[in-house]
Amino acid sequence: MSDTDREIQELLADYAEALRDGSIPAFLKSLTRGEGRKVSSSPEFWGAAEVVRYINSAGFADKAVAPDVGLFISRVDAKIGSRMKKARGSSRAGQSTPRPATRARRTEKTT
């Protein structure tokens, strides 16, 4: 991906390689300004990229593993529970200190 001023076909080949290797961010960083314009304005690139994604998913479907998000969800639930406990604890602490029902009047001395 070090070649500059790549044509659409070369960009597509590099994109397919990056997709297969899981290095799309490296591919995007390798684009020059002109190449970025070519990619964004080329319907041929986007159509071919879609085909590459389909071929890639079909070719590696047996090796694909769906991520297990159970650990993430349990950590989020624990964090929510912790924040709820803190919120309940702080509201109770505020209720335990009695506040005067009426405001104290200020008295001013007039001389």
N, CA, C and O atoms as CSV, one atom per row, in Angstrom:
chain,resi,resn,atom,element,x,y,z
A,1,MET,N,N,0.803,-1.197,0.000
A,1,MET,CA,C,0.000,0.000,0.000
A,1,MET,C,C,0.847,1.262,0.000
A,1,MET,O,O,0.322,2.345,0.257
A,2,SER,N,N,2.130,1.155,-0.278
A,2,SER,CA,C,2.999,2.315,-0.232
A,2,SER,C,C,3.035,3.081,-1.549
A,2,SER,O,O,3.534,4.206,-1.584
A,3,ASP,N,N,2.520,2.506,-2.628
A,3,ASP,CA,C,2.503,3.157,-3.929
A,3,ASP,C,C,1.563,4.360,-3.873
A,3,ASP,O,O,0.448,4.258,-3.362
A,4,THR,N,N,2.020,5.508,-4.402
A,4,THR,CA,C,1.161,6.696,-4.409
A,4,THR,C,C,0.500,6.844,-5.767
A,4,THR,O,O,0.974,6.302,-6.765
A,5,ASP,N,N,-0.580,7.570,-5.792
A,5,ASP,CA,C,-1.382,7.790,-7.000
A,5,ASP,C,C,-1.823,6.484,-7.632
A,5,ASP,O,O,-1.625,6.259,-8.826
A,6,ARG,N,N,-2.416,5.636,-6.828
A,6,ARG,CA,C,-2.897,4.348,-7.313
A,6,ARG,C,C,-4.182,4.546,-8.106
A,6,ARG,O,O,-4.955,5.467,-7.840
A,7,GLU,N,N,-4.394,3.690,-9.061
A,7,GLU,CA,C,-5.634,3.708,-9.835
A,7,GLU,C,C,-6.717,2.979,-9.045
A,7,GLU,O,O,-6.433,2.326,-8.040
A,8,ILE,N,N,-7.954,3.098,-9.506
A,8,ILE,CA,C,-9.090,2.492,-8.806
A,8,ILE,C,C,-8.892,0.991,-8.639
A,8,ILE,O,O,-9.201,0.445,-7.580
A,9,GLN,N,N,-8.382,0.316,-9.666
A,9,GLN,CA,C,-8.184,-1.128,-9.578
A,9,GLN,C,C,-7.169,-1.475,-8.480
A,9,GLN,O,O,-7.356,-2.431,-7.727
A,10,GLU,N,N,-6.091,-0.683,-8.401
A,10,GLU,CA,C,-5.079,-0.916,-7.365
A,10,GLU,C,C,-5.634,-0.621,-5.978
A,10,GLU,O,O,-5.356,-1.336,-5.015
A,11,LEU,N,N,-6.420,0.442,-5.897
A,11,LEU,CA,C,-7.049,0.779,-4.612
A,11,LEU,C,C,-7.991,-0.332,-4.164
A,11,LEU,O,O,-8.044,-0.675,-2.983
A,12,LEU,N,N,-8.727,-0.884,-5.109
A,12,LEU,CA,C,-9.638,-1.968,-4.786
A,12,LEU,C,C,-8.877,-3.208,-4.322
A,12,LEU,O,O,-9.287,-3.870,-3.368
A,13,ALA,N,N,-7.782,-3.519,-4.989
A,13,ALA,CA,C,-6.968,-4.672,-4.582
A,13,ALA,C,C,-6.399,-4.458,-3.177
A,13,ALA,O,O,-6.376,-5.386,-2.368
A,14,ASP,N,N,-5.944,-3.245,-2.890
A,14,ASP,CA,C,-5.424,-2.945,-1.556
A,14,ASP,C,C,-6.533,-2.996,-0.510
A,14,ASP,O,O,-6.320,-3.451,0.614
A,15,TYR,N,N,-7.733,-2.519,-0.897
A,15,TYR,CA,C,-8.876,-2.584,0.012
A,15,TYR,C,C,-9.229,-4.038,0.329
A,15,TYR,O,O,-9.480,-4.382,1.484
A,16,ALA,N,N,-9.247,-4.884,-0.693
A,16,ALA,CA,C,-9.572,-6.301,-0.486
A,16,ALA,C,C,-8.554,-6.963,0.425
A,16,ALA,O,O,-8.919,-7.769,1.281
A,17,GLU,N,N,-7.282,-6.630,0.251
A,17,GLU,CA,C,-6.228,-7.179,1.108
A,17,GLU,C,C,-6.407,-6.689,2.545
A,17,GLU,O,O,-6.276,-7.468,3.488
A,18,ALA,N,N,-6.705,-5.407,2.710
A,18,ALA,CA,C,-6.905,-4.849,4.053
A,18,ALA,C,C,-8.134,-5.457,4.719
A,18,ALA,O,O,-8.137,-5.703,5.925
A,19,LEU,N,N,-9.169,-5.695,3.935
A,19,LEU,CA,C,-10.381,-6.312,4.474
A,19,LEU,C,C,-10.103,-7.734,4.940
A,19,LEU,O,O,-10.566,-8.149,6.002
A,20,ARG,N,N,-9.350,-8.472,4.144
A,20,ARG,CA,C,-9.003,-9.845,4.501
A,20,ARG,C,C,-8.126,-9.884,5.751
A,20,ARG,O,O,-8.298,-10.750,6.608
A,21,ASP,N,N,-7.180,-8.937,5.851
A,21,ASP,CA,C,-6.242,-8.920,6.972
A,21,ASP,C,C,-6.795,-8.200,8.199
A,21,ASP,O,O,-6.197,-8.258,9.274
A,22,GLY,N,N,-7.921,-7.529,8.048
A,22,GLY,CA,C,-8.505,-6.784,9.164
A,22,GLY,C,C,-7.774,-5.490,9.451
A,22,GLY,O,O,-7.709,-5.050,10.599
A,23,SER,N,N,-7.222,-4.876,8.413
A,23,SER,CA,C,-6.463,-3.637,8.608
A,23,SER,C,C,-7.034,-2.483,7.789
A,23,SER,O,O,-6.296,-1.765,7.114
A,24,ILE,N,N,-8.336,-2.314,7.852
A,24,ILE,CA,C,-8.988,-1.224,7.120
A,24,ILE,C,C,-8.462,0.144,7.582
A,24,ILE,O,O,-8.223,1.003,6.733
A,25,PRO,N,N,-8.271,0.387,8.896
A,25,PRO,CA,C,-7.725,1.691,9.292
A,25,PRO,C,C,-6.368,1.991,8.650
A,25,PRO,O,O,-6.107,3.134,8.275
A,26,ALA,N,N,-5.508,0.986,8.519
A,26,ALA,CA,C,-4.208,1.197,7.871
A,26,ALA,C,C,-4.403,1.538,6.391
A,26,ALA,O,O,-3.684,2.374,5.844
A,27,PHE,N,N,-5.370,0.895,5.750
A,27,PHE,CA,C,-5.661,1.205,4.347
A,27,PHE,C,C,-6.128,2.651,4.215
A,27,PHE,O,O,-5.671,3.374,3.330
A,28,LEU,N,N,-7.031,3.070,5.087
A,28,LEU,CA,C,-7.551,4.435,5.008
A,28,LEU,C,C,-6.461,5.466,5.273
A,28,LEU,O,O,-6.437,6.523,4.642
A,29,LYS,N,N,-5.557,5.160,6.208
A,29,LYS,CA,C,-4.455,6.087,6.484
A,29,LYS,C,C,-3.487,6.169,5.315
A,29,LYS,O,O,-2.812,7.184,5.141
A,30,SER,N,N,-3.410,5.118,4.513
A,30,SER,CA,C,-2.466,5.103,3.401
A,30,SER,C,C,-2.946,5.925,2.207
A,30,SER,O,O,-2.163,6.218,1.303
A,31,LEU,N,N,-4.214,6.296,2.197
A,31,LEU,CA,C,-4.753,7.035,1.058
A,31,LEU,C,C,-4.203,8.459,1.024
A,31,LEU,O,O,-4.153,9.143,2.047
A,32,THR,N,N,-3.791,8.894,-0.166
A,32,THR,CA,C,-3.430,10.299,-0.334
A,32,THR,C,C,-4.719,11.085,-0.544
A,32,THR,O,O,-5.791,10.499,-0.696
A,33,ARG,N,N,-4.615,12.386,-0.553
A,33,ARG,CA,C,-5.804,13.216,-0.738
A,33,ARG,C,C,-6.476,12.911,-2.078
A,33,ARG,O,O,-7.699,12.791,-2.151
A,34,GLY,N,N,-5.676,12.786,-3.129
A,34,GLY,CA,C,-6.226,12.484,-4.458
A,34,GLY,C,C,-6.882,11.116,-4.510
A,34,GLY,O,O,-7.940,10.948,-5.117
A,35,GLU,N,N,-6.247,10.134,-3.868
A,35,GLU,CA,C,-6.827,8.793,-3.831
A,35,GLU,C,C,-8.133,8.787,-3.035
A,35,GLU,O,O,-9.085,8.092,-3.390
A,36,GLY,N,N,-8.164,9.563,-1.967
A,36,GLY,CA,C,-9.400,9.663,-1.186
A,36,GLY,C,C,-10.536,10.229,-2.008
A,36,GLY,O,O,-11.677,9.779,-1.904
A,37,ARG,N,N,-10.219,11.218,-2.826
A,37,ARG,CA,C,-11.243,11.783,-3.715
A,37,ARG,C,C,-11.706,10.760,-4.738
A,37,ARG,O,O,-12.896,10.651,-5.031
A,38,LYS,N,N,-10.734,9.999,-5.288
A,38,LYS,CA,C,-11.093,8.961,-6.264
A,38,LYS,C,C,-12.031,7.935,-5.640
A,38,LYS,O,O,-13.040,7.555,-6.235
A,39,VAL,N,N,-11.687,7.495,-4.441
A,39,VAL,CA,C,-12.485,6.471,-3.770
A,39,VAL,C,C,-13.877,6.993,-3.449
A,39,VAL,O,O,-14.871,6.302,-3.671
A,40,SER,N,N,-13.948,8.213,-2.926
A,40,SER,CA,C,-15.255,8.729,-2.508
A,40,SER,C,C,-16.170,9.056,-3.685
A,40,SER,O,O,-17.393,9.024,-3.548
A,41,SER,N,N,-15.585,9.370,-4.837
A,41,SER,CA,C,-16.429,9.772,-5.967
A,41,SER,C,C,-16.589,8.690,-7.030
A,41,SER,O,O,-17.189,8.937,-8.076
A,42,SER,N,N,-16.062,7.499,-6.777
A,42,SER,CA,C,-16.114,6.455,-7.789
A,42,SER,C,C,-17.189,5.416,-7.478
A,42,SER,O,O,-17.034,4.625,-6.547
A,43,PRO,N,N,-18.273,5.413,-8.246
A,43,PRO,CA,C,-19.286,4.381,-8.020
A,43,PRO,C,C,-18.756,2.986,-8.356
A,43,PRO,O,O,-19.228,1.991,-7.805
A,44,GLU,N,N,-17.767,2.913,-9.266
A,44,GLU,CA,C,-17.175,1.615,-9.599
A,44,GLU,C,C,-16.473,1.017,-8.380
A,44,GLU,O,O,-16.571,-0.182,-8.118
A,45,PHE,N,N,-15.755,1.882,-7.631
A,45,PHE,CA,C,-15.054,1.391,-6.446
A,45,PHE,C,C,-16.059,0.857,-5.431
A,45,PHE,O,O,-15.862,-0.226,-4.880
A,46,TRP,N,N,-17.124,1.599,-5.180
A,46,TRP,CA,C,-18.093,1.180,-4.160
A,46,TRP,C,C,-18.839,-0.088,-4.559
A,46,TRP,O,O,-19.120,-0.941,-3.717
A,47,GLY,N,N,-19.157,-0.208,-5.845
A,47,GLY,CA,C,-19.794,-1.435,-6.305
A,47,GLY,C,C,-18.874,-2.634,-6.185
A,47,GLY,O,O,-19.283,-3.704,-5.735
A,48,ALA,N,N,-17.622,-2.444,-6.592
A,48,ALA,CA,C,-16.651,-3.530,-6.494
A,48,ALA,C,C,-16.322,-3.846,-5.034
A,48,ALA,O,O,-16.104,-5.007,-4.689
A,49,ALA,N,N,-16.283,-2.829,-4.177
A,49,ALA,CA,C,-16.005,-3.056,-2.752
A,49,ALA,C,C,-17.112,-3.890,-2.119
A,49,ALA,O,O,-16.854,-4.721,-1.249
A,50,GLU,N,N,-18.337,-3.663,-2.557
A,50,GLU,CA,C,-19.463,-4.453,-2.040
A,50,GLU,C,C,-19.309,-5.919,-2.446
A,50,GLU,O,O,-19.551,-6.820,-1.642
A,51,VAL,N,N,-18.912,-6.150,-3.679
A,51,VAL,CA,C,-18.679,-7.520,-4.155
A,51,VAL,C,C,-17.547,-8.168,-3.370
A,51,VAL,O,O,-17.635,-9.338,-3.000
A,52,VAL,N,N,-16.481,-7.409,-3.115
A,52,VAL,CA,C,-15.350,-7.928,-2.340
A,52,VAL,C,C,-15.807,-8.319,-0.934
A,52,VAL,O,O,-15.388,-9.352,-0.412
A,53,ARG,N,N,-16.660,-7.503,-0.322
A,53,ARG,CA,C,-17.173,-7.837,1.023
A,53,ARG,C,C,-17.974,-9.135,0.991
A,53,ARG,O,O,-17.839,-9.970,1.886
A,54,TYR,N,N,-18.805,-9.308,-0.034
A,54,TYR,CA,C,-19.586,-10.548,-0.149
A,54,TYR,C,C,-18.685,-11.763,-0.339
A,54,TYR,O,O,-18.868,-12.796,0.305
A,55,ILE,N,N,-17.711,-11.623,-1.233
A,55,ILE,CA,C,-16.784,-12.736,-1.485
A,55,ILE,C,C,-15.991,-13.059,-0.221
A,55,ILE,O,O,-15.800,-14.227,0.118
A,56,ASN,N,N,-15.538,-12.032,0.462
A,56,ASN,CA,C,-14.770,-12.220,1.684
A,56,ASN,C,C,-15.608,-12.909,2.757
A,56,ASN,O,O,-15.123,-13.813,3.437
A,57,SER,N,N,-16.850,-12.489,2.910
A,57,SER,CA,C,-17.697,-13.118,3.932
A,57,SER,C,C,-18.037,-14.557,3.561
A,57,SER,O,O,-18.149,-15.412,4.439
A,58,ALA,N,N,-18.204,-14.832,2.263
A,58,ALA,CA,C,-18.475,-16.207,1.842
A,58,ALA,C,C,-17.238,-17.087,1.983
A,58,ALA,O,O,-17.336,-18.249,2.378
A,59,GLY,N,N,-16.089,-16.534,1.664
A,59,GLY,CA,C,-14.847,-17.303,1.736
A,59,GLY,C,C,-14.404,-17.618,3.152
A,59,GLY,O,O,-13.778,-18.650,3.396
A,60,PHE,N,N,-14.726,-16.732,4.089
A,60,PHE,CA,C,-14.279,-16.931,5.463
A,60,PHE,C,C,-15.444,-17.176,6.422
A,60,PHE,O,O,-15.293,-17.024,7.635
A,61,ALA,N,N,-16.586,-17.548,5.892
A,61,ALA,CA,C,-17.769,-17.741,6.738
A,61,ALA,C,C,-17.563,-18.839,7.769
A,61,ALA,O,O,-18.058,-18.734,8.892
A,62,ASP,N,N,-16.842,-19.888,7.404
A,62,ASP,CA,C,-16.627,-20.982,8.351
A,62,ASP,C,C,-15.652,-20.597,9.457
A,62,ASP,O,O,-15.640,-21.227,10.514
A,63,LYS,N,N,-14.832,-19.568,9.226
A,63,LYS,CA,C,-13.860,-19.132,10.231
A,63,LYS,C,C,-14.365,-17.948,11.045
A,63,LYS,O,O,-13.749,-17.564,12.039
A,64,ALA,N,N,-15.480,-17.374,10.628
A,64,ALA,CA,C,-16.005,-16.210,11.338
A,64,ALA,C,C,-16.552,-16.613,12.691
A,64,ALA,O,O,-17.215,-17.640,12.836
A,65,VAL,N,N,-16.264,-15.792,13.662
A,65,VAL,CA,C,-16.723,-16.051,15.021
A,65,VAL,C,C,-17.479,-14.819,15.492
A,65,VAL,O,O,-16.963,-13.703,15.432
A,66,ALA,N,N,-18.681,-15.023,15.951
A,66,ALA,CA,C,-19.452,-13.914,16.499
A,66,ALA,C,C,-18.899,-13.588,17.885
A,66,ALA,O,O,-18.703,-14.489,18.701
A,67,PRO,N,N,-18.650,-12.330,18.153
A,67,PRO,CA,C,-18.091,-11.977,19.457
A,67,PRO,C,C,-19.094,-12.235,20.580
A,67,PRO,O,O,-20.302,-12.068,20.410
A,68,ASP,N,N,-18.564,-12.646,21.723
A,68,ASP,CA,C,-19.396,-12.873,22.894
A,68,ASP,C,C,-19.479,-11.565,23.669
A,68,ASP,O,O,-18.478,-11.103,24.216
A,69,VAL,N,N,-20.642,-10.979,23.718
A,69,VAL,CA,C,-20.796,-9.686,24.381
A,69,VAL,C,C,-21.323,-9.840,25.805
A,69,VAL,O,O,-21.644,-8.846,26.457
A,70,GLY,N,N,-21.413,-11.066,26.288
A,70,GLY,CA,C,-21.920,-11.304,27.636
A,70,GLY,C,C,-21.102,-10.616,28.705
A,70,GLY,O,O,-21.666,-10.032,29.630
A,71,LEU,N,N,-19.777,-10.672,28.601
A,71,LEU,CA,C,-18.909,-10.036,29.583
A,71,LEU,C,C,-19.105,-8.529,29.571
A,71,LEU,O,O,-19.177,-7.899,30.626
A,72,PHE,N,N,-19.191,-7.951,28.380
A,72,PHE,CA,C,-19.409,-6.509,28.259
A,72,PHE,C,C,-20.718,-6.101,28.907
A,72,PHE,O,O,-20.769,-5.120,29.650
A,73,ILE,N,N,-21.779,-6.850,28.629
A,73,ILE,CA,C,-23.093,-6.525,29.179
A,73,ILE,C,C,-23.082,-6.656,30.699
A,73,ILE,O,O,-23.667,-5.825,31.393
A,74,SER,N,N,-22.427,-7.684,31.224
A,74,SER,CA,C,-22.387,-7.840,32.685
A,74,SER,C,C,-21.620,-6.698,33.332
A,74,SER,O,O,-21.985,-6.250,34.418
A,75,ARG,N,N,-20.563,-6.220,32.684
A,75,ARG,CA,C,-19.823,-5.075,33.244
A,75,ARG,C,C,-20.652,-3.805,33.206
A,75,ARG,O,O,-20.620,-3.011,34.147
A,76,VAL,N,N,-21.391,-3.608,32.131
A,76,VAL,CA,C,-22.268,-2.433,32.041
A,76,VAL,C,C,-23.341,-2.504,33.118
A,76,VAL,O,O,-23.632,-1.504,33.774
A,77,ASP,N,N,-23.935,-3.690,33.306
A,77,ASP,CA,C,-24.946,-3.857,34.344
A,77,ASP,C,C,-24.369,-3.573,35.729
A,77,ASP,O,O,-25.025,-2.942,36.557
A,78,ALA,N,N,-23.146,-4.037,35.983
A,78,ALA,CA,C,-22.509,-3.796,37.277
A,78,ALA,C,C,-22.258,-2.309,37.484
A,78,ALA,O,O,-22.449,-1.798,38.588
A,79,LYS,N,N,-21.839,-1.619,36.451
A,79,LYS,CA,C,-21.580,-0.182,36.559
A,79,LYS,C,C,-22.879,0.578,36.818
A,79,LYS,O,O,-22.907,1.507,37.625
A,80,ILE,N,N,-23.938,0.187,36.144
A,80,ILE,CA,C,-25.240,0.835,36.362
A,80,ILE,C,C,-25.697,0.605,37.796
A,80,ILE,O,O,-26.172,1.528,38.459
A,81,GLY,N,N,-25.553,-0.633,38.275
A,81,GLY,CA,C,-25.932,-0.940,39.648
A,81,GLY,C,C,-25.124,-0.134,40.644
A,81,GLY,O,O,-25.672,0.354,41.632
A,82,SER,N,N,-23.841,0.013,40.404
A,82,SER,CA,C,-22.980,0.783,41.289
A,82,SER,C,C,-23.403,2.249,41.323
A,82,SER,O,O,-23.448,2.866,42.387
A,83,ARG,N,N,-23.709,2.794,40.162
A,83,ARG,CA,C,-24.138,4.198,40.119
A,83,ARG,C,C,-25.480,4.389,40.805
A,83,ARG,O,O,-25.708,5.410,41.452
A,84,MET,N,N,-26.370,3.409,40.667
A,84,MET,CA,C,-27.671,3.519,41.332
A,84,MET,C,C,-27.506,3.472,42.840
A,84,MET,O,O,-28.188,4.202,43.561
A,85,LYS,N,N,-26.598,2.612,43.332
A,85,LYS,CA,C,-26.336,2.543,44.774
A,85,LYS,C,C,-25.792,3.862,45.286
A,85,LYS,O,O,-26.208,4.347,46.338
A,86,LYS,N,N,-24.854,4.447,44.537
A,86,LYS,CA,C,-24.271,5.723,44.945
A,86,LYS,C,C,-25.329,6.815,44.965
A,86,LYS,O,O,-25.347,7.657,45.863
A,87,ALA,N,N,-26.206,6.797,43.977
A,87,ALA,CA,C,-27.260,7.817,43.921
A,87,ALA,C,C,-28.217,7.664,45.094
A,87,ALA,O,O,-28.623,8.662,45.689
A,88,ARG,N,N,-28.585,6.430,45.438
A,88,ARG,CA,C,-29.462,6.201,46.583
A,88,ARG,C,C,-28.772,6.600,47.882
A,88,ARG,O,O,-29.393,7.186,48.769
A,89,GLY,N,N,-27.506,6.285,47.986
A,89,GLY,CA,C,-26.757,6.610,49.193
A,89,GLY,C,C,-26.621,8.107,49.390
A,89,GLY,O,O,-26.730,8.586,50.519
A,90,SER,N,N,-26.388,8.850,48.337
A,90,SER,CA,C,-26.232,10.296,48.471
A,90,SER,C,C,-27.567,10.962,48.777
A,90,SER,O,O,-27.590,11.968,49.485
A,91,SER,N,N,-28.674,10.442,48.272
A,91,SER,CA,C,-29.977,11.044,48.571
A,91,SER,C,C,-30.378,10.760,50.012
A,91,SER,O,O,-31.030,11.591,50.646
A,92,ARG,N,N,-30.001,9.604,50.536
A,92,ARG,CA,C,-30.283,9.292,51.937
A,92,ARG,C,C,-29.452,10.158,52.861
A,92,ARG,O,O,-29.932,10.603,53.904
A,93,ALA,N,N,-28.220,10.395,52.484
A,93,ALA,CA,C,-27.356,11.222,53.326
A,93,ALA,C,C,-27.915,12.634,53.403
A,93,ALA,O,O,-27.835,13.273,54.451
A,94,GLY,N,N,-28.468,13.116,52.335
A,94,GLY,CA,C,-29.060,14.447,52.328
A,94,GLY,C,C,-30.311,14.504,53.182
A,94,GLY,O,O,-30.617,15.552,53.751
A,95,GLN,N,N,-31.050,13.390,53.288
A,95,GLN,CA,C,-32.282,13.369,54.079
A,95,GLN,C,C,-31.994,13.216,55.558
A,95,GLN,O,O,-32.833,13.601,56.373
A,96,SER,N,N,-30.865,12.682,55.942
A,96,SER,CA,C,-30.595,12.421,57.350
A,96,SER,C,C,-30.235,13.696,58.097
A,96,SER,O,O,-30.383,13.747,59.318
A,97,THR,N,N,-29.773,14.709,57.411
A,97,THR,CA,C,-29.474,15.969,58.093
A,97,THR,C,C,-30.684,16.874,57.979
A,97,THR,O,O,-31.015,17.350,56.893
A,98,PRO,N,N,-31.336,17.106,59.091
A,98,PRO,CA,C,-32.563,17.919,59.031
A,98,PRO,C,C,-32.238,19.369,58.693
A,98,PRO,O,O,-31.250,19.938,59.157
A,99,ARG,N,N,-33.081,19.925,57.893
A,99,ARG,CA,C,-32.944,21.328,57.529
A,99,ARG,C,C,-34.066,22.099,58.200
A,99,ARG,O,O,-35.158,21.572,58.408
A,100,PRO,N,N,-33.797,23.319,58.529
A,100,PRO,CA,C,-34.864,24.107,59.153
A,100,PRO,C,C,-36.003,24.342,58.168
A,100,PRO,O,O,-35.785,24.577,56.979
A,101,ALA,N,N,-37.215,24.273,58.691
A,101,ALA,CA,C,-38.384,24.433,57.833
A,101,ALA,C,C,-38.576,25.885,57.428
A,101,ALA,O,O,-39.096,26.162,56.347
A,102,THR,N,N,-38.171,26.798,58.264
A,102,THR,CA,C,-38.323,28.213,57.935
A,102,THR,C,C,-36.949,28.846,57.810
A,102,THR,O,O,-35.964,28.371,58.375
A,103,ARG,N,N,-36.916,29.889,57.082
A,103,ARG,CA,C,-35.658,30.594,56.895
A,103,ARG,C,C,-35.421,31.515,58.085
A,103,ARG,O,O,-36.350,32.114,58.627
A,104,ALA,N,N,-34.217,31.606,58.457
A,104,ALA,CA,C,-33.889,32.545,59.539
A,104,ALA,C,C,-33.965,33.961,58.988
A,104,ALA,O,O,-33.499,34.255,57.888
A,105,ARG,N,N,-34.571,34.828,59.795
A,105,ARG,CA,C,-34.713,36.213,59.347
A,105,ARG,C,C,-33.454,36.973,59.645
A,105,ARG,O,O,-32.805,36.781,60.673
A,106,ARG,N,N,-33.133,37.823,58.738
A,106,ARG,CA,C,-31.991,38.689,58.956
A,106,ARG,C,C,-32.476,39.939,59.634
A,106,ARG,O,O,-33.445,40.574,59.215
A,107,THR,N,N,-31.809,40.259,60.641
A,107,THR,CA,C,-32.171,41.511,61.314
A,107,THR,C,C,-31.093,42.532,61.047
A,107,THR,O,O,-29.900,42.274,61.207
A,108,GLU,N,N,-31.534,43.667,60.648
A,108,GLU,CA,C,-30.584,44.737,60.357
A,108,GLU,C,C,-30.700,45.790,61.431
A,108,GLU,O,O,-31.791,46.144,61.878
A,109,LYS,N,N,-29.573,46.267,61.822
A,109,LYS,CA,C,-29.566,47.334,62.796
A,109,LYS,C,C,-29.718,48.654,62.068
A,109,LYS,O,O,-29.017,48.921,61.092
A,110,THR,N,N,-30.606,49.449,62.533
A,110,THR,CA,C,-30.763,50.783,61.977
A,110,THR,C,C,-30.252,51.774,62.990
A,110,THR,O,O,-30.656,51.749,64.153
A,111,THR,N,N,-29.417,52.596,62.582
A,111,THR,CA,C,-28.888,53.578,63.530
A,111,THR,C,C,-29.311,54.956,63.223
A,111,THR,O,O,-28.941,55.889,63.937
